[in-house]
Amino acid sequence: MIRLTIRDHDKQRYEVPVPIQWRSSIVPSSVKTKLKFEMTKTTNNQIGFRIKRTDTESILFDTTLFAEGFIYDDKYLQFITTIPSKNIYGFGENTHPTFQHILNGSLRYGIFARDQPPFGKDENLYGTHPFYISIEEDGQTFGVLIFNSNAQDYKFDQFDNKQSMLTYRTIGGIFDIFFFAGPRPEDVIRQYQSVIGHPYMPPYWALGFQLCRYGYNTIENMKAAMQRTLNGNIPLDVM
C-alpha cells in the first residue's frame, strides 16, 4: 500500500475527521515492494505523479499525460490519470446501469450524499464512497481510495484500446490518496478495510425480514400494514 498526502504549506485546510488506521514504515532494501511512487514532470514542465507495479511495470496512476493532470487550488482540486485497463468498478454512491463503468459516452457523477432513492440514472445517493477497483489485462487487481468528504465529481473515459482515464474534482480539502496493490480483488478489499476499518456484525434480529418504513402517515396505518403482513403469513421481524 502507498499513501500520497498533499497538504497546503501556507495554511491549514479541512481534513476528514474520521480516524483511519495507517502506520507508515521504512521498508528494508532487501524487501521487494509491490508498488513504486515517482514524481515526474509533464511536457509543459508541470508536476506529475505516477504509481507503478514493480513486477510488471504496469502504470496504475499517472497524471503526467495531461496539461491539467494536477491542480491544487484553494477551492478547486483536480487530477486526471490514466488507468491500465477498461475494467473499472466502484465509486459513488451513484446510480449506474451496470456494475462495470461505461467508458464511451460516460456521465459525470457527483458525490455529495443525500437522502434520495435511486430513481434516476446519474443521481448521488445515501453514501459517499470515493473508492474504485480496476482489474488489469493480466488479471491483477488494484484499488484507489480518495479520502475526501467535500463535494466531488468524477468521470471515466476510454483513453486507448486497453486503457481508460479518470477525471476527479473536488472543491476543498486536501489530496489524501491510498493505493492498494492487491493483486486479487479480495486482497484489495482486505487492504482497504485494514485502513478504514472492518464492518461490524449487526444484531441477530436485524438480519431478519423487515418491512419498509415509508408510507406510514399515522400510527394506525403502520399497525394495519403490520397486521396485513402477519395475516398473510409473511415473515416479519422488524418494522
Buried (B, 14 or more C-beta within 10 A) or exposed (E): BBBBEBBEEEEEEEBBEEEBEBEEEEEEEEEEBBBEBEEEEBEEEBBBBBBBBEEEEBBBBBBBBBEEBBEBEEEEBBBBBBBBBBBBBBBBBBBBEEEEBBBEEBBEBBBEBEEEEEEEEEBBBEEBBBBBBBBBEEEBBBBBBBBBBBBBBBBBBBBEEEBBBBBBBBBBBBBBBBBBBBBEBEBBBEBBEBBBEEEEEEEEEEEEEEBEEEEBEEEEEBEEBBEEBEEEEEEBEEE
